[in-house]
Amino acid sequence: MANAKIAALLAEGQSVWQDDISRGMLGGGFLKKMVEETGVRGVTSNPTIFEKAIAAGSDYDEQIASLLSDGKSALEIFEAVEVDDIRNACDVLRPVYDESDGADGFVSIEVSPDAARDADSTREQVRRLWASVDRPNLMVKIPGTKEGTPVIREMLAEGRNINITLLFSIDAYRDVANAYIEAVEARLAKGEDIHRIASVASFFVSRVDTLVDKQLDEKIAAAGDADKAGLAALKGTIAVANARLAYAAFQELFSGPRWDKLAAVGARVQRPLWASTGAKNPAYSDTLYVDTLIGPDTVNTMPGKTMDAFIDHGTVARTVDADFEGAWNKIAALHAAGIDIKTVTDQLEEDGIASFIKSFETLLAGVESKRASLAGATA
């Protein structure tokens, strides 16, 4: 029996995915409990999550030692332990996948972040990870960059489920949504199955406020008294406005004659997934980026603290499409204040790639350190 609050979200059309994974969660039955008792319907992972999991204790030491004896590199060792965890998580979520007829129950694995601008590397990694995990409820994460979008279309057309990550702008969202629709059309033209192809577009939320608020603080410091209040009122509002406008684009793209033709023969929408939904500013509600983005055909992937907070005191109501006009007005007011949302989202994409690359490098250094220490212990 799912938690009542999480079940209420599902009744509004929103699935909750857990933004965390570790071997301890799998071996100790924690993930199974989250699925069966809390109502979690998917799992996302990224290099930062695995960096913390591998460095935190000894859960991976036995496998790392075994791989070390086979002469594996740090990268090969990481990929082997990652694939095992993701495969096992897929098995835990498989009942959700089967019960929902392939609509939910997915586990995401990410290509290495240094491939974000390299289409050939991304393509090779997606194919390798898909074959290695070998589970129908896997999603492979590809950054929604200009370089990644053609690969997204290609991999979907080949029949692989794709989670498009690091989306910040409406334009980038439109590009990857169109790539999905084009891939479904290509499969249909070849007479291939389209019902089991699944994709989510991971639109990042809280990071928008983090950067915009910093820029607003600079404007406030330089503004006259008459303008300070108006600028301050924009703080903590732009991320939700930006996400709501992405949802408006979703409603536009997944309706009308073009989409209706595909839906009539079994195509599923590509759901917007709200990522980075933990509130980073302690002055804001810790459920801000959940309460305000609830609605049909969406996913919210939550860190554990955010999920606990929402279960405790979150509010369930359809909010994601409650005020598109207000969202546009917020973006217009931001522009009037001298802050361009495109410049913000371009910077966030670059910063996001750089952050994940740094985490990936730290992760490999940690694996190399464990590799060295375990080698010394067995010498």
N, C-alpha and C positions, 0 to 999 in steps of 0.2 A: 504494500500500500504506500503510494507516494505521499510525501509531505503535502498537507492541504494547500499551502501557499504556492508550492511548485506546481501542483495539480491545477490550481486556478490559473496560473500562467499558461499552461498547456491548453486550457479551455479557451483562452483568449487567442490561441494560435501560435504561442511562443514556446519553443523548446529551450531547456536549460542544459548547457554543456559545461563540463568542468574544465577549467583552464589550469590543469595540473596533472602530472603523472609521475609515478616513481615505482620502483620495484617493491618497495615496502607496501604501497597501496595495493599492489596486485597480490603479493604473497600473503599479506595479512587479511585479505578479504575486504579491505576498506572500500575499494572501488565497487565491488559487487554490492555492498551495503548501500552505497550512494545511489546505485542504479535501482535497486529493489525497494529501498525504504525512503530515500529522498526524492527520487524521480529524475535523476540525471539521465539524459538521453544521448550524450556524446562526450567526447574528450578531445581537447586540443593540446598540442605540445609545441615547443619551440626550443632553440638552443639554450636560452636562459633557464628554462625549466629543467632541462637535462643537466646543465652545468651544476645547478644546485643539488639535484638528486644524486649525481655521481660523487660530488665533493663532500656531501653531508655525512657519509658514514661508510660502512663496509659492505653494503648490500651487493655491490657489483664486483667485489674483490675476487671472488672465486672464479667468475667468468673471465675477468680480465687476466687472471693468472693463467687460465687455460688457453686463452687466445695468445698470450705472451709466448707460451711454449710452442705455438704454431708460427711464431715469427711475425705476427701482425703488427702493423704500424698503429700509431695512436688513432688516426682517422678510421682505419679498418676496425679497430677495437670498438670505438664509439658507435660506428654504424651497426656493428653486430649486436651490441647490447641494446641499442635503440630499437632495432628491428624486433628483437625478442620481446621487449616491453610492449611495443605497439601491437604486435601480433596477439599477445596475451590479452591486452586490453580490448582488441577487436572481438576476441572470443567471449569476454565478459559482456560486451555490448551486443553480441549477436542476437540474443532473444528480442531486444528492442528493434533491431533491424528486421527480423523476421515478422514480428507482430505488426510492425508498421508498413509491411510490404515494401521495404527498402527506402522509406521516407526519412528514417531517423536511425540512430544507433551507430553513428560514425565515429571513427578515431582518426585524428589527423597527424601526419608526419610531415616534416618540412625539409625541402631541399636545402643544401647549405647556403647561407645568406650571401656568400661571396659570388654566388651564381646569379644574383638579382639582375645584373646587367649583361649576362652571358646566356643567350638563348640556347646555344649548343650544349653547354654544361647543364642547364636546367632540363632540357629534353632528355639527356642521357640519365640524369639522376632520377627523374620521375619514372622512367621505364624500369630502372634498376630497383628502386624502392618498391614499386608496385609489384614486381615479380618476387622480390625477397619476402615481403610481408604475406602476399598471396591470400588476401581475405577480401570478400566482396564489399565489406563495410569499412574499407580504408578510404581516406581522402589524403591526397598528397597536396601539400601547401606550396603554392607558387606565388611569389610577389607580383602584385598587379601593376608592374612597371610597363613602360612603353615596350621594352625589350621582351618582357614576359608574356604580354597579351597574345601574340601569335602562337606561342607555345601552349598557352592555356586552351586556345581554340583547337589546336592540333591534338593535344592529349585527351580532351573531352571527346573529340570526334573519333579517337581510337578506342573509346569506351572506358576511360579511367575517370574516377571521381576526383574532382579538384576543389580544394579550398583556396580561394584567391585571397592573399593576405596583404597587409600593409596598404590598405586603401584609406585615403584621407580626403580626396577631392571628388566632387560630383562627376566631373569629366572622366576621371579614371574609373569610377564606378560604372558609368554608362558604357565605357569601352569594354570592360570585362563582362558586363551583362549582355552586350551585343555579341561578344565572342561566344558566350554560352549558347545563345539563340542560334547563331550561325552553325555551331557544332551540332546542335540537335537537328537542324535542317539538313546538314550534310549526312548525318546518319540515316535520317528518314529517307533521303533520296537514294541511299544505297540499300534500303530495305533492312537496315539493322535496328536492333532494339533501342528504343529511346526511353522506355519507362523506368529502367534501372540506372540510367545515368543521373548522377546527383552532383550538385555543386552548391557551395555557399560563397558569398562575397563578404569577406571580413572587413568591415568598415570600422576604423579605430576612432574612439570617442574621446576619452578623457585627455589624451595628449594634446588635442586641439585647444582645450581650455588652458592647459599648462603653459603653452607657448603664447596664446592670445592674452591671457591674464598678465603675463610678464610685460608684453608690449603695452597693454592698457595701463599698467602701473607706471610705465615710463611717460605715457601721455598725461596721466593724472598729475604726476610730479611737475610737469611743465605747464599745466593748464591753469587758467584763471579760475577763481572761485565759482563763477557761473557755470563752468563746463565740467567741473569735477564730478558732480553727482551723476550726470548723464553717462559719463565714461565708466564710473564705478558700477552703474546699473547693468552694464554689459558683461561684467565679469561673471564667469560661471554659467553663461547662457549660450555661448557660440557653439560649443561642441554638440549640444543637443539640437540646436537649430540646424547645424550642418548635417547631422545624421537624419533628422526628419526630412530634409530636402532630398537626401539620398533615397529615402523611402518613397517620397513623391515620384522620383524618377523610376523606382521599382514598379510602382503602380502603373505608371505610364507605359513602360516597356513590356510588362507582362499582362497586357490587355490589348484588345483590338484585334482586327482580322488576322494579322500575321501570327500573333501568339495563339489566338483561339484555334487556328488550324492545327497547331502542334498539340495543344492541350486536348483537343478532341480525339487524338490518337494516342494519348497516354503520357505526354511530356509533363514533367514536373517543373515548377518554377525554380529558379535559382534564388534561394532565400538570402536576404541580407542577414549577416551575422554581426552583432555588436560586440566588438573586441575592445580591450583596454577599458573595461567598465568599472574598475575599482577607482574610487574617488581619491585622487592624490592630494588634494587640498583638504586639510582637516577642518577648514571652515565650512565645507560643503557637507550635505547629507551623505552618509556612506552608502546610500541606495539611490543617489541622484541619477546615475546612468543606467539604472534598471527601471525605476518608477516611471521615467519619462519616455521610454522607448518600447512600450509594450504594444503588440498588435499582431495581426495575422501574418503567417508565413515568415516569421522571424526566428532568430536564434540569439540568445545572449550567453556568451561564454564567460563564466564568472570565476575569479579567484575564490578560494575557500572562504576568506574573510567576508567578501562581498555577498556570497551566497548565504552565509550564516546571518549576516545583518539583514538581508532581505527576508529570510524566513522569520526572523525575530520581529521586524517592524516595517517591512516594505509594504507598499500599497499596490494592489492589483486593480488596474483599470486600463482600458484601451486609450493610450495616450500618444502613440507614435504619429498618428495622422490627425491629431486634435486641432492643430493650429498651424497649417502651412503658411498662411499669410503672416502670422507672427514670426515664423522662422525667417521668411524673406525679409521682414522688417529688421530683424536683428542683424542679418548680414549687411543690409543697406546701411544701418547705423554704424556698423563697424567700418565700412568703407568710408562713410562720411567723417569718421574719426581719423582717417588716414592709414588704416590697416587693411591691406588687401588679402582676402581669404585665399586666393590662389598662391600668393607668395608664401603664406603660412603653410598651406598644405604641401607645396613643393619642398619647403624646408623640412617638414615633418617626414616626408618620404625619404629624403636623403639622410636625416638623422636616424630614422628607423632602421634603414639598411646598415648604417655605421654602427648602431648600437647592437644589432644582432651579429654583425661580423665580430665585434669586440667580444661578445659573449661566446661566440663560437671559438674564437682564438683562445679565450680563457678556458673553455671547456676542454679543448685539445691539449692545452698545457697541463690541465688537471689530470687528464687521462695519462699523459706522458709521465707526470710525476708519480702517479699510482703505478704505472708500468715499471718505472725505474725502481720504486721502493719494493714492489713485489719481486722484481728480478733480483734485487739485492738480498731479499729474504730467502730466496730459493737457491742462491749461488753457493 
